[in-house]
Amino acid sequence: MSEPEPPPDEPSSFIEEKIVPLIVEPTLGPVWVVLVAHFGVFGAWSLLIALEQGRITAYLGVFGLFWLTGTAAVAEVRQRGRPGALSVLVLAVWATTLGFAFAARHFGVF
């Protein structure tokens, strides 16, 4: 029987090994722009429905987005000890969401 390999000095980090390389890959930049825009539109729509009509499903949608993005950002900060590329992406999603919501209200789209 072979002996198990000793654990590495640093613990394996899913965010560092799997997610961050996809975020910083230059050829995937346009994909991230489109994904941030889509999440921003969905978040703005959910936020405006929640505030205007008070629908519980819209509140749950906004809470779900907040929960998922917040959990991802907190996990990255816990693993790295500081914010990184994933936190910047989360910030971009929420900034886009608020920007789209403000623009929709300002220009009378919603």
C-alpha positions in Angstrom: 0.0 0.0 0.0 1.2 3.5 -0.8 1.2 6.2 1.7 -1.1 9.2 1.2 0.6 12.4 0.1 1.2 14.9 2.7 -1.0 18.0 2.6 0.4 21.0 0.9 1.8 23.9 2.9 -1.0 26.2 1.7 -4.6 25.0 1.7 -6.2 24.7 -1.6 -8.4 27.6 -2.6 -11.3 27.1 -5.0 -11.6 30.8 -5.7 -7.8 31.3 -6.3 -7.5 28.2 -8.5 -10.7 28.1 -10.4 -12.5 31.4 -10.4 -9.9 34.2 -10.4 -8.1 32.8 -13.5 -11.3 33.0 -15.4 -11.9 36.6 -14.3 -8.5 37.9 -15.2 -8.3 36.1 -18.5 -8.2 38.9 -21.1 -10.0 37.0 -23.8 -13.1 36.6 -21.5 -13.4 40.3 -20.8 -16.4 40.8 -23.2 -18.1 37.8 -21.7 -17.8 39.3 -18.2 -19.1 42.7 -19.5 -22.2 40.9 -20.9 -22.7 38.9 -17.7 -22.4 42.0 -15.5 -24.9 43.8 -17.7 -27.4 40.9 -17.6 -27.1 40.6 -13.8 -27.4 44.4 -13.6 -30.6 44.5 -15.6 -32.1 41.6 -13.7 -31.2 43.2 -10.4 -32.5 46.6 -11.4 -35.8 45.1 -12.6 -36.1 43.2 -9.3 -35.3 46.2 -7.3 -37.7 48.4 -9.1 -40.5 45.9 -8.9 -39.8 45.4 -5.2 -39.9 49.2 -4.5 -42.7 50.1 -6.8 -45.1 47.2 -6.3 -43.9 45.6 -3.1 -44.0 42.1 -4.5 -42.5 39.5 -2.2 -41.0 37.6 -5.1 -39.1 40.7 -6.2 -37.8 41.2 -2.6 -36.7 37.6 -2.6 -34.9 38.1 -6.0 -33.0 41.1 -4.7 -32.3 39.3 -1.4 -31.0 36.3 -3.4 -28.7 38.4 -5.5 -27.4 40.2 -2.4 -26.9 36.8 -0.7 -25.1 35.2 -3.5 -22.8 38.1 -4.3 -22.2 38.9 -0.7 -21.3 35.3 0.1 -18.9 35.2 -2.9 -17.2 38.4 -1.8 -16.9 37.4 1.8 -15.5 34.0 0.9 -12.8 35.6 -1.2 -11.9 38.1 1.5 -11.7 35.2 4.0 -9.4 33.1 1.8 -7.2 35.8 0.5 -7.3 38.2 3.4 -8.1 41.1 1.1 -10.6 41.9 -1.7 -9.6 40.7 -5.2 -10.9 40.2 -8.7 -14.2 38.5 -7.5 -15.0 41.4 -5.1 -14.4 43.9 -7.9 -16.8 41.9 -10.1 -19.4 41.8 -7.3 -19.0 45.6 -6.9 -19.4 46.1 -10.7 -22.7 44.0 -10.6 -24.2 46.1 -7.8 -23.0 49.4 -9.3 -24.5 48.4 -12.6 -27.8 47.4 -10.9 -28.1 50.7 -9.1 -27.1 52.6 -12.3 -29.7 50.8 -14.4 -32.4 51.3 -11.7 -31.7 55.0 -11.4 -31.6 55.4 -15.2 -34.9 53.6 -15.6 -36.6 55.8 -13.0 -35.0 59.0 -14.3 -35.9 58.4 -18.0 -39.4 57.1 -17.2 -38.7 53.6 -18.6 -40.2 52.0 -15.5 
